[in-house]
Amino acid sequence: MAAVIFVKRLRQGFFNYFGLLSPAQRRFVAGVKERGGHFYMIHGVSVGEIKLAGAVMEEITKRDPDAYFALTSTSPEGFETAGRLGEAGRVMPLYFPLDIPLFWHLFFKILNPGAIYILEVDIWPNFIIAAAVRKVPIYLLNGRISDKTFNFYSKLRAFSRSLFSLFDLCFMQTLEDKNRIIALGADEKYCAAAGNMKFDTAISSAQPSKIAELKEFLKINFGCRDYDLVLCAGSTHADEESLFFDAAAAAEADRSADEKEFKVLLIIAPRKTARAVEVHALISGKSALNKAAVFRPDSQVQSGGVAAFECANENSGDLNSRVSGGRKAIDVLIIGAMGYLTAAYSFSDAAFVGGTLSTADIGGHNIIEPAAFAIPVIFGGNIRNFKDAASELLRSPNVFMVSSGPELKTVLEKFFDSAKKSALEAQNRYLLDIISANSKVTKKIFYVIDTYSD
């Protein structure tokens, strides 16, 4: 799998790695220049950061109707997400060049961006120096400084002071992040604790077409559109899928024999969609399983306006979409395509967010996203990437932090009890209040940028 990802990166980003553009990208740039457009560069490591670019582009376009955007990323997922953002013809996705001065010289000579916006944290010294030398404004948005980054640059005092002083403005997520970047050398006058921009992007709704695709897939493969309980595990890692299923199965097994039979659907969206078949193989051996299927729409074939699906029985050997069956209580939908997680959250009764209970030190994924759909949210203790957001969300009585599989099972039991489930749903309004109170961060940031630029 690693070899496949490497080949994909090389094929998509070969020219970009050397600070150059592919023939199609050169034509895009030439067209922008002919129209008198202005380029702005926005950089994010991967999908989570690139999603923030949509709100950034919206604010820039309000101020400059002739704005065009070079969105750089370091991952295939980020590259593909960048290609789906913004108005058609306004965005050019790129792979981030290797951090070598010559390559940055070529890159800036071709694009000549009016400003650079770095999302969250991806600090490459030669890139920042090359931009500063050319007097291109550099803004750090939604910035955070991890323990690892802080400890590394703290050992290079003179270098870090020189490097971090080159940022024009730093908008950090928390006061702690602000204090850390100042300690590393950023000018205190140009640093602010602005909040988390992901509260802004969480407000965007799921695409109705993608919701319809998922529900149609459920009808075709499971013969069911309506479940009594839908639980979603989003952005999961290798050791979390089994933990989530086992906790749900144990909670279902403990239900009172007097209660009516539940139709239960578990949705699992692995962080790496390429792992979908691997997850299917893992889940297919579970004793509580009724059916499991991998959702992977064929983007090349359309039928009646809805994506066509390659679907086969487990024994057919078809790896694009696989279904296994039994006579148990739980169906499992495994999402093997990018861009469908928010659609899954939109019709779920509760969500577990991955990267938070994994034995790997992930630091957590976006816990704000499911909260925006006003559904109970569950996450593990490894949540350093969203530490302040977690503190905010935990003010709601239907947000839960767990530290183990047994604790996850205890929380999930609440959803298998009709009375407790209804009580939790009655608290959903608190989540919307929290989202609303922490939003409009991007607008506030650009108000400050406008003031700084005048």
PLY file of the C-alpha trace (Angstrom):
ply
format ascii 1.0
element vertex 454
property float x
property float y
property float z
element edge 453
property int vertex1
property int vertex2
end_header
0.00 0.00 0.00
2.84 2.41 0.83
4.31 1.78 -2.63
0.97 2.59 -4.28
0.68 5.87 -2.33
4.27 6.79 -3.26
3.59 6.17 -6.95
0.40 8.26 -6.73
2.27 11.15 -5.11
5.02 10.95 -7.72
2.58 10.87 -10.62
0.45 13.77 -9.37
3.20 15.93 -7.92
6.33 15.23 -9.93
6.73 18.75 -11.36
5.54 20.46 -8.19
8.18 18.84 -5.99
10.83 20.74 -7.98
8.99 24.07 -7.82
7.59 23.60 -11.34
4.13 23.16 -12.81
2.64 20.44 -14.95
1.52 21.39 -18.49
-2.12 21.68 -17.31
-1.06 23.88 -14.38
1.01 26.10 -16.67
-2.05 26.62 -18.87
-4.10 27.48 -15.78
-1.55 30.11 -14.68
-1.32 31.57 -18.19
-5.11 31.93 -18.29
-5.15 33.69 -14.92
-2.49 36.15 -16.05
-4.39 36.86 -19.26
-7.47 37.70 -17.20
-5.47 39.98 -14.90
-5.97 37.72 -11.91
-3.92 37.65 -8.70
-2.61 34.49 -7.05
-2.74 33.78 -3.33
-1.05 30.74 -1.84
-2.77 28.69 0.86
-0.91 25.75 2.41
-2.19 22.90 4.57
-0.60 19.57 5.36
-3.60 17.33 4.69
-7.38 17.13 4.48
-8.23 18.69 7.85
-6.20 21.82 7.15
-7.15 22.08 3.47
-10.86 22.11 4.39
-10.21 25.39 6.20
-9.08 26.93 2.92
-12.69 27.27 1.75
-13.48 29.90 4.39
-10.15 31.64 3.76
-10.79 31.85 0.02
-14.26 33.24 0.63
-12.86 36.10 2.73
-10.06 36.85 0.24
-12.47 36.88 -2.72
-14.68 39.41 -0.92
-11.68 41.72 -0.83
-10.23 40.85 -4.23
-12.73 39.69 -6.89
-9.79 38.83 -9.17
-8.30 36.39 -6.66
-7.11 32.94 -7.73
-5.68 30.34 -5.42
-2.74 27.96 -5.35
-3.62 25.37 -2.70
-0.61 23.32 -1.68
-0.65 20.12 0.33
1.71 17.27 1.17
-0.71 14.33 0.82
-2.76 12.81 -2.02
-5.91 13.22 0.10
-5.14 16.91 0.66
-4.39 17.40 -3.04
-7.70 15.83 -4.05
-9.66 17.79 -1.43
-8.09 21.03 -2.68
-9.35 20.25 -6.18
-12.94 20.14 -4.90
-12.85 23.49 -3.07
-13.84 26.93 -4.20
-15.46 28.25 -7.35
-14.76 26.38 -10.57
-11.70 27.75 -12.34
-10.43 29.64 -9.28
-8.36 26.95 -7.56
-5.19 25.17 -8.61
-4.20 22.26 -6.31
-0.45 21.63 -6.01
1.91 19.42 -4.09
4.14 21.38 -1.74
7.67 21.67 -3.23
10.68 20.13 -1.54
12.19 22.65 0.88
15.22 23.56 -1.24
16.01 27.23 -2.06
16.31 26.67 -5.84
12.91 25.03 -6.00
11.31 27.90 -4.09
13.02 30.40 -6.39
11.36 28.70 -9.37
8.01 28.41 -7.62
7.78 32.08 -6.63
9.04 33.21 -10.03
6.16 31.38 -11.71
3.33 32.22 -9.29
4.36 35.48 -7.59
1.61 35.17 -4.92
0.23 38.31 -3.30
0.20 36.67 0.13
0.75 33.29 1.81
-1.62 31.70 4.32
-0.28 28.72 6.27
-3.01 26.67 7.93
-2.34 25.30 11.44
1.29 24.17 11.48
3.74 23.28 8.73
6.94 25.24 9.11
9.54 24.86 6.37
12.51 27.24 6.85
13.58 27.70 3.21
9.99 28.30 2.15
9.45 30.97 4.80
12.81 32.63 4.13
12.19 32.67 0.36
8.81 34.35 0.87
10.22 36.91 3.32
13.10 37.81 0.98
10.52 38.56 -1.73
8.45 40.58 0.77
5.42 38.29 0.37
3.24 38.62 3.51
3.10 35.38 5.53
0.08 34.73 7.75
-0.19 31.76 10.09
-3.88 30.90 10.51
-5.39 28.57 13.10
-1.86 28.06 14.35
-0.87 25.54 16.97
2.52 24.58 18.36
2.76 20.97 19.49
5.06 19.76 22.26
7.28 18.15 19.62
7.59 21.33 17.53
8.17 23.51 20.59
10.84 21.22 22.02
12.63 20.97 18.67
12.83 24.71 17.97
13.57 25.53 21.61
16.89 23.78 21.14
17.72 26.10 18.23
17.16 29.44 19.95
18.96 31.79 17.58
17.63 30.06 14.46
14.05 29.88 15.74
14.04 33.57 16.72
15.17 34.49 13.20
12.65 32.17 11.54
9.51 32.93 13.55
10.15 36.67 13.39
9.50 36.45 9.63
5.75 35.83 10.05
3.69 38.97 9.50
0.77 37.86 11.67
0.18 34.71 13.73
-3.40 33.78 14.63
-3.14 30.94 17.13
-5.87 28.62 18.36
-5.21 29.07 22.07
-3.40 31.34 24.52
-0.90 28.54 25.13
-0.14 28.36 21.39
0.29 32.12 21.31
2.72 32.09 24.24
4.69 29.26 22.66
5.17 30.95 19.29
6.21 34.18 21.04
8.74 32.18 23.07
10.11 30.77 19.80
10.67 34.24 18.37
7.45 35.64 16.88
6.77 39.31 17.63
4.23 39.57 20.46
2.61 42.61 18.81
1.67 40.49 15.82
0.34 37.38 17.60
-3.20 36.68 18.79
-5.15 33.83 20.33
-8.03 33.88 17.85
-9.82 30.57 18.50
-10.32 27.54 16.27
-11.41 28.13 12.67
-12.81 24.61 12.53
-15.83 25.87 14.45
-16.56 28.00 11.33
-16.22 25.21 8.78
-18.25 22.81 10.92
-21.37 24.86 10.25
-21.39 23.88 6.56
-24.01 21.22 5.84
-23.54 17.80 4.28
-24.22 17.51 0.56
-27.75 16.13 -0.03
-26.52 14.13 -3.04
-23.99 12.27 -0.90
-26.56 11.56 1.80
-28.82 10.14 -0.91
-26.01 7.95 -2.27
-25.32 6.44 1.13
-28.99 5.79 1.85
-29.52 4.26 -1.58
-26.54 1.99 -0.96
-28.08 0.87 2.35
-31.37 0.10 0.63
-29.71 -1.90 -2.15
-27.27 -3.85 -0.01
-29.03 -4.20 3.33
-32.64 -3.83 2.22
-33.10 -1.13 4.82
-33.25 2.64 4.89
-34.53 3.11 8.43
-32.57 1.90 11.45
-33.51 2.24 15.09
-29.95 3.26 15.90
-27.13 4.59 13.70
-23.69 5.01 15.25
-20.80 6.45 13.24
-17.07 6.08 13.85
-15.24 8.73 11.84
-11.54 8.99 10.89
-10.64 5.74 12.61
-7.22 4.09 12.78
-6.23 0.44 12.63
-6.90 -0.48 16.25
-10.10 1.54 16.65
-12.51 -0.16 14.24
-12.57 -3.43 16.16
-12.75 -1.57 19.49
-15.79 0.41 18.25
-17.59 -2.65 16.89
-16.90 -4.75 19.99
-18.17 -1.99 22.30
-21.38 -1.60 20.29
-21.90 -5.37 20.10
-21.43 -5.71 23.87
-23.85 -2.84 24.49
-26.43 -4.48 22.21
-25.98 -7.86 23.92
-26.71 -6.29 27.32
-30.07 -4.89 26.25
-33.07 -6.23 28.11
-34.64 -9.29 26.50
-38.01 -7.59 26.97
-37.12 -4.70 24.65
-38.05 -4.87 21.00
-35.37 -5.87 18.54
-33.29 -2.96 17.29
-32.11 -2.52 13.73
-28.56 -1.26 14.34
-26.26 0.29 11.77
-22.62 1.04 12.48
-20.87 3.32 10.00
-17.09 3.15 9.97
-15.11 5.73 7.98
-11.39 4.89 8.23
-9.04 7.85 8.13
-7.32 6.25 5.13
-10.08 5.17 2.76
-7.68 2.70 1.13
-8.06 0.61 4.32
-11.78 -0.01 3.70
-11.36 -3.58 2.44
-8.98 -4.32 5.32
-11.62 -3.09 7.76
-14.26 -5.22 6.01
-12.10 -8.32 6.47
-11.68 -7.49 10.15
-15.38 -6.88 10.79
-16.58 -9.89 8.76
-15.28 -12.26 11.43
-17.33 -10.69 14.23
-20.02 -12.87 15.78
-22.58 -10.08 16.29
-22.46 -9.05 12.62
-25.49 -9.31 10.36
-24.13 -7.74 7.19
-21.08 -5.67 6.27
-20.53 -3.74 3.05
-17.90 -1.42 1.63
-19.27 1.76 0.04
-17.11 2.80 -2.87
-18.98 4.68 -5.61
-17.78 4.34 -9.18
-17.17 7.96 -10.14
-16.97 7.03 -13.83
-20.47 5.58 -14.14
-23.66 7.43 -13.31
-27.19 6.04 -13.22
-30.17 8.32 -12.89
-28.04 11.04 -11.31
-26.89 8.74 -8.49
-23.45 7.19 -8.43
-23.44 3.57 -9.56
-22.05 0.99 -7.17
-20.09 -2.16 -7.84
-21.56 -4.55 -5.35
-20.89 -8.24 -4.99
-21.24 -11.12 -2.60
-18.21 -11.69 -0.39
-17.35 -14.87 -2.27
-17.13 -13.21 -5.67
-13.67 -11.81 -5.10
-14.75 -8.27 -6.02
-12.78 -5.88 -3.81
-14.56 -2.68 -4.90
-17.62 -3.41 -2.76
-18.09 -6.46 -0.58
-21.06 -7.72 1.39
-21.09 -10.49 3.98
-24.15 -11.79 5.80
-25.37 -13.61 8.86
-28.33 -13.65 11.24
-27.19 -11.20 13.93
-28.31 -7.73 14.98
-25.73 -5.31 13.55
-25.14 -4.08 10.00
-21.88 -2.30 9.20
-21.33 0.22 6.41
-17.65 0.89 5.73
-16.96 4.07 3.78
-14.20 3.63 1.21
-14.45 7.02 -0.51
-13.37 10.54 0.37
-15.91 13.25 1.14
-18.75 11.17 2.63
-18.06 11.44 6.36
-20.17 14.55 6.95
-23.01 12.90 5.03
-22.76 9.93 7.40
-22.72 12.19 10.47
-25.85 13.95 9.23
-28.10 10.90 9.73
-26.30 9.30 12.68
-27.61 9.23 16.23
-24.13 9.62 17.74
-20.51 9.70 16.61
-17.19 8.42 17.86
-14.17 10.35 16.53
-11.05 8.34 15.76
-7.41 9.04 16.37
-8.31 9.51 20.04
-8.22 5.92 21.36
-5.55 4.58 19.03
-2.36 3.20 20.58
-0.52 5.33 18.01
0.07 8.91 19.14
-2.33 10.56 16.69
-3.59 13.48 18.75
-7.19 13.20 17.56
-9.22 14.21 14.53
-11.99 16.75 14.06
-14.40 16.45 17.00
-16.15 19.69 16.01
-17.51 18.31 12.73
-20.05 15.83 14.17
-21.01 18.26 16.95
-22.21 20.70 14.29
-24.94 18.18 13.41
-26.16 18.36 17.02
-25.53 14.70 17.76
-23.78 13.28 20.83
-20.01 13.04 20.34
-17.61 10.52 21.91
-13.82 10.66 21.81
-10.83 9.24 23.62
-8.29 10.99 25.80
-5.63 11.52 23.11
-7.10 14.78 21.92
-4.17 17.20 22.02
-4.88 18.53 18.49
-8.31 19.66 19.71
-7.63 20.24 23.39
-9.47 23.55 23.75
-12.28 22.44 21.44
-12.72 19.36 23.62
-12.98 21.55 26.73
-15.67 23.61 25.04
-17.68 20.64 23.76
-17.49 18.79 27.09
-19.65 21.55 28.56
-22.52 19.79 26.78
-24.07 16.86 28.70
-24.10 14.69 25.56
-20.38 14.85 24.82
-18.24 12.12 26.34
-14.53 11.48 26.81
-13.59 7.82 27.32
-10.26 6.14 28.01
-10.89 2.53 27.00
-13.11 0.05 25.20
-15.14 -0.75 28.35
-15.79 2.97 28.92
-16.85 3.34 25.29
-19.26 0.42 25.77
-20.73 2.10 28.88
-21.45 5.26 26.89
-22.89 3.39 23.90
-25.27 1.50 26.21
-27.12 4.79 26.69
-28.12 4.77 23.03
-29.50 1.24 23.19
-31.87 2.36 25.97
-34.81 4.26 24.45
-35.39 6.51 27.48
-31.72 7.43 27.88
-31.36 7.99 24.13
-34.31 10.41 24.16
-32.84 12.25 27.15
-29.53 12.70 25.34
-31.26 13.94 22.20
-33.03 16.57 24.30
-29.60 18.03 25.14
-28.54 18.47 21.51
-29.31 22.19 21.56
-26.33 22.77 23.84
-23.97 21.66 21.08
-25.39 24.18 18.64
-25.03 26.93 21.25
-21.35 25.99 21.74
-20.69 25.91 17.98
-22.36 29.29 17.54
-20.49 30.90 20.46
-17.12 29.83 19.06
-17.73 30.62 15.37
-16.89 33.59 13.09
-13.18 33.15 13.86
-12.21 33.52 10.19
-14.08 36.80 9.82
-12.36 38.18 12.93
-8.96 37.12 11.60
-9.47 38.91 8.28
-10.67 42.04 10.04
-7.29 42.16 11.78
-5.44 41.41 8.52
-7.28 44.29 6.84
-6.27 46.62 9.66
-2.67 45.44 9.49
-2.50 45.87 5.71
-3.90 49.43 5.69
0 1
1 2
2 3
3 4
4 5
5 6
6 7
7 8
8 9
9 10
10 11
11 12
12 13
13 14
14 15
15 16
16 17
17 18
18 19
19 20
20 21
21 22
22 23
23 24
24 25
25 26
26 27
27 28
28 29
29 30
30 31
31 32
32 33
33 34
34 35
35 36
36 37
37 38
38 39
39 40
40 41
41 42
42 43
43 44
44 45
45 46
46 47
47 48
48 49
49 50
50 51
51 52
52 53
53 54
54 55
55 56
56 57
57 58
58 59
59 60
60 61
61 62
62 63
63 64
64 65
65 66
66 67
67 68
68 69
69 70
70 71
71 72
72 73
73 74
74 75
75 76
76 77
77 78
78 79
79 80
80 81
81 82
82 83
83 84
84 85
85 86
86 87
87 88
88 89
89 90
90 91
91 92
92 93
93 94
94 95
95 96
96 97
97 98
98 99
99 100
100 101
101 102
102 103
103 104
104 105
105 106
106 107
107 108
108 109
109 110
110 111
111 112
112 113
113 114
114 115
115 116
116 117
117 118
118 119
119 120
120 121
121 122
122 123
123 124
124 125
125 126
126 127
127 128
128 129
129 130
130 131
131 132
132 133
133 134
134 135
135 136
136 137
137 138
138 139
139 140
140 141
141 142
142 143
143 144
144 145
145 146
146 147
147 148
148 149
149 150
150 151
151 152
152 153
153 154
154 155
155 156
156 157
157 158
158 159
159 160
160 161
161 162
162 163
163 164
164 165
165 166
166 167
167 168
168 169
169 170
170 171
171 172
172 173
173 174
174 175
175 176
176 177
177 178
178 179
179 180
180 181
181 182
182 183
183 184
184 185
185 186
186 187
187 188
188 189
189 190
190 191
191 192
192 193
193 194
194 195
195 196
196 197
197 198
198 199
199 200
200 201
201 202
202 203
203 204
204 205
205 206
206 207
207 208
208 209
209 210
210 211
211 212
212 213
213 214
214 215
215 216
216 217
217 218
218 219
219 220
220 221
221 222
222 223
223 224
224 225
225 226
226 227
227 228
228 229
229 230
230 231
231 232
232 233
233 234
234 235
235 236
236 237
237 238
238 239
239 240
240 241
241 242
242 243
243 244
244 245
245 246
246 247
247 248
248 249
249 250
250 251
251 252
252 253
253 254
254 255
255 256
256 257
257 258
258 259
259 260
260 261
261 262
262 263
263 264
264 265
265 266
266 267
267 268
268 269
269 270
270 271
271 272
272 273
273 274
274 275
275 276
276 277
277 278
278 279
279 280
280 281
281 282
282 283
283 284
284 285
285 286
286 287
287 288
288 289
289 290
290 291
291 292
292 293
293 294
294 295
295 296
296 297
297 298
298 299
299 300
300 301
301 302
302 303
303 304
304 305
305 306
306 307
307 308
308 309
309 310
310 311
311 312
312 313
313 314
314 315
315 316
316 317
317 318
318 319
319 320
320 321
321 322
322 323
323 324
324 325
325 326
326 327
327 328
328 329
329 330
330 331
331 332
332 333
333 334
334 335
335 336
336 337
337 338
338 339
339 340
340 341
341 342
342 343
343 344
344 345
345 346
346 347
347 348
348 349
349 350
350 351
351 352
352 353
353 354
354 355
355 356
356 357
357 358
358 359
359 360
360 361
361 362
362 363
363 364
364 365
365 366
366 367
367 368
368 369
369 370
370 371
371 372
372 373
373 374
374 375
375 376
376 377
377 378
378 379
379 380
380 381
381 382
382 383
383 384
384 385
385 386
386 387
387 388
388 389
389 390
390 391
391 392
392 393
393 394
394 395
395 396
396 397
397 398
398 399
399 400
400 401
401 402
402 403
403 404
404 405
405 406
406 407
407 408
408 409
409 410
410 411
411 412
412 413
413 414
414 415
415 416
416 417
417 418
418 419
419 420
420 421
421 422
422 423
423 424
424 425
425 426
426 427
427 428
428 429
429 430
430 431
431 432
432 433
433 434
434 435
435 436
436 437
437 438
438 439
439 440
440 441
441 442
442 443
443 444
444 445
445 446
446 447
447 448
448 449
449 450
450 451
451 452
452 453
